[in-house]
């Protein structure tokens, strides 16, 4: 694995974390996100596009119930600023065959953290409707709290 970069949020948290000019030297991308935000969720976008260019299915559990659904966005659960202080959710987002000219398969595995009864676990999979090679990846449409971070890796 080759680290492309890491972004750690400082004060005045951004609404988007983006990795641009991704080298076209690997096979897959792995995006690891440790997050706390104001919406208890963030979205994934490719190539500077909107967050709504996907066919996505998810399974969500909260410790006592489970639900499933589909959407046109890659929606990832995150620890909200209403949860236990100084706790962060974690997500692993895999984007396969990112240099190809085919639709990109994406998988998500995420958990929230909370020192209380309610916390979420989520798995999901989807396909990008775009076929261009991936040159940028963004997570956002939320306000990330201080200490949130994202790291992008190339897998050969």
N, C-alpha and C positions, 0 to 999 in steps of 0.2 A: 504494500500500500504506500502511496505517495501523498503526503499532506499538501493540499493546494493552499489552504489557509485556515485561520481561526479568527473569529470575531467575538470579542467579549464586550458586552454592553456596559457603558459607563453611565454617569448621571444624565438625565434627560433622554432616556431610552428611545431608540429609533422605532419607527413603525415597520421597517423592513431591514433585514440582513441579507445582503446580496454578494454572491461570488461571481465575478465576471472574468472574461478572457480565459476560460478553463482550457488547459492544454488538451489537445486531442490525441493523447498518447496512451490511453488505456482502454479498457473494455467496459467497466462499470463505474458508477459513482456511489459513494456512501456518504450521506450527510448525517452527522450526529448533532443533535440539538438538546441543550439543557436549558429549559425555559421556565420563566414565571412572567405572567402578563396580565393585562386588564380584562381579557375576554375568555380565558380558559381554553383558547384554541388559536392556532395560526394556520395559514395556508401555504402551499408550495406552488411556485411558479417557475416556468422554464423560459429561457431566452427573452427575458424582458417583457413577456406577454402577460396577459390577464391571468388571474388565478382560476379561470373557468374553462380550461381547455382539456378536460379529462373526463373519462368514464371511470368512476370510483365506487367500490363497495367496501363497507366497513362493518366490523363487529365490535360492540362496545359493552363492557361490563363495569358495574360499580360496586361489586362485592355482594349485592343481594339481588340484582336483576341483570338481564342482558337485552340488548336491542341490536338491530341491524338496519342498514339503510344504504341508499345509493345517492350519488350526487355528481355534479359536473365539476366539483372542486376536490382537491386533496386537502381535507380538513384534518388537522392533527390536534389531539387533546393536549393541553398544557396546564400546569399548575397555575391557578389564578391568584391574584394578589389578595384575595379573600381567604385563602388557605393559610395554614400554619406558617408563620414568618420564617424567612430564610430557607424555605424548601423549594425545590425545583423539580419539574417534570422532565422526563427524558424520552427522546425519540430517536429511532434509527430509520432512515429513509434511504432505500436502495433504488437507484435508477440504472436499469440495465441497458447495455449496448448503446451508450450515450453518443458514440461517434457515428452510428449508422444512419441511413436515410429512411428508416422505418419508424413506426410508432414506438414509443418508449414505454416499457413496462415499469411500474413503480410499486414498491411494497413499503408498508409502514408498520412499525411496531412501537407503541408508545404507552407510557404510564404517567399518571400524575402522582404527586406526593402530598400527603396531608396527615397530620397527627390527629385524626378524627375518624369517624365511621365511614365517611364518603371519600373514595378515591377511585379513579378510573383506570381501566386497562383497555387498550384498543389495538386491533390489528386491521389492516386494510390492504387492498390491492387495486391497481387501476392501470389505465393506459392513456398516454397522452395522444391527443388527436393530431398533434403536429409531427412531422416527419424529419425536420431539419436536425442536424447534429446539435447537441446541447453545448452551448458556449457560455451560458450563465444560469445560475440557480438562485432563487430568492425564497425566503420565508418571511411572512409578514401579515399585514392587514390587522395589526394589533399594536399595542405599546408594550415593548419588552421592558421588564424591570432590570435594574442594575444587577450585574452578575450573570445574567443570561448569556449563553454562548452558543456558537455554531462552528463546527469544523467540517470541512469538505475534504474527502479523500478520493484519489483515483485508484481503482483496483485493476491491475493488469491481467 
